[in-house]
């Protein structure tokens, strides 16, 4: 039932406060008609016995007390269809690529629920991104949520695009799709994303949702939920493997803080709402696999953390909810190394479930552990060298120092268009380990050394 009021009592930022006499539901859609006849959309953010708070998607400029407010009796729904693949949509789900409206197979509420833990299937299948530092050392597993922690000015969006282009589940019979949601980006960045997807042909298997920096902050709050609603349809109705990339969650959190300030809420850490943990969880926990369903949703949320501070509330809370993190290194970026993903602070908690003889290769775990240990030792020795000088280092120290340099330039460094399969990544790792004395390879057992070490394979 449509109810109409002309009882706006207050306007604060993107919010309006309306007196009402009938029950209004949380998240209910609202239509506002301005005195000049212009119509705008909104959503119920809070409701009490007499006052309802409405957030306006297109901004409150021009709205006054004579504007009419209609409560439409339904929540935001997204028109979903397989025809979404290959399309570019706004942050609220409307086509912006010049194409026709999407003919819906269904209309679905965007406020989805987290997957019931009892219904979850444990993630166990390797997703190949073509990037060695991810595939080899911080493996992404189908159904996982693995955030990318970055900083201002770092190429996290280029890394996201490369993952979107190259990601695949090797040997899978089900189709693979990418849902790419960008929040608070500039027009230049939006153009870059669209051009890259079109140039590489990746758009054919992708759906892009673009919320621009000059779009209302309120729209930023629904963009990831709309993207996940599309992903759930592709995954659980059509049986596809879906990779969801959300960039930048920092902009999402800033919008959440802005709305909280407009509502005059008591702020939490650094001014962010106290419920931000719960809010982020409603997004991240929509990733996973469901028992009995062929499809899956894997998430890579990306955040440019202010001041590269991993204790910042956005990164800190995200780390509690998700299953690890990938760290973009400013030090590697300054050296001109791309992609600057540092394996040392990075972690994939589900890596062990997605690697091994049945999924990647039997030596994967041991060689990854040894590469990590050797690179960590090499970086420690860099610090020592800065104090005592290279001449004072032992032969072992110099070997690990050289290893760290070669590891960065041969294993971490790769081209933006370079798509390495897992065999290539593992072989590059062994080539580097072969530069060290076998006695130092303490993370690898004798059987694996004899089978995979380049010196023993050549001898055989």
Number of C-alpha atoms within 10 A of each C-alpha: 8 10 15 15 16 17 17 21 12 13 18 14 15 21 23 25 20 21 18 19 10 9 12 20 18 17 19 18 22 25 18 23 18 19 14 9 10 11 14 17 17 28 24 22 19 17 19 13 11 11 17 20 22 27 28 25 21 16 19 20 11 10 19 17 16 13 19 20 25 18 21 16 14 16 18 18 16 20 20 21 17 15 13 23 18 20 21 22 21 19 28 21 22 16 18 16 13 9 10 10 12 16 12 14 12 11 12 19 14 20 17 15 10 14 15 10 11 8 12 16 15 17 20 19 22 25 26 25 23 24 29 26 24 24 25 30 25 23 25 33 28 29 28 30 29 29 27 27 25 28 20 13 9 17 18 24 19 16 20 19 19 22 22 23 22 17 21 22 17 14 7 10 9 14 16 20 26 30 26 25 26 30 28 26 17 16 14 9 15 20 10 15 20 16 13 17 21 13 10 11 13 18 23 15 19 24 25 29 27 31 28 21 16 10 19 19 26 22 24 27 23 21 24 30 22 25 27 28 22 25 30 23 20 27 27 19 13 17 17 23 28 32 29 26 28 25 25 22 25 20 20 26 21 18 21 20 21 19 23 18 17 15 19 10 14 11 14 13 11 9 15 23 20 15 13 19 17 11 14 17 17 17 18 23 18 23 27 26 25 22 11 10 15 15 26 25 27 27 28 24 25 25 25 25 21 15 10 16 15 17 12 15 20 25 24 13 17 24 17 11 16 21 17 23 24 23 21 26 23 20 11 17 17 11 11 12 19 21 24 26 28 19 22 16 12 20 20 21 18 24 25 15 17 19 24 16 11 9 16 21 13 13 20 22 19 18 26 21 16 19 24 16 15 24 22 16 16 22 17 15 19 19 11 15 17 9 10 10 11 15 9 12 15 9 10 12 19 18 16 23 24 16 23 23 15 16 20 20 15 15 20 21 20 20 12 14 11 11 19 18 17 22 13 14 21 23 15 16 22 20 15 18 21 14 13 16 10 13 6 13 20 12 16 17 12 12 9 13 19 13 13 15 18 17 13 11 11 7 6 8
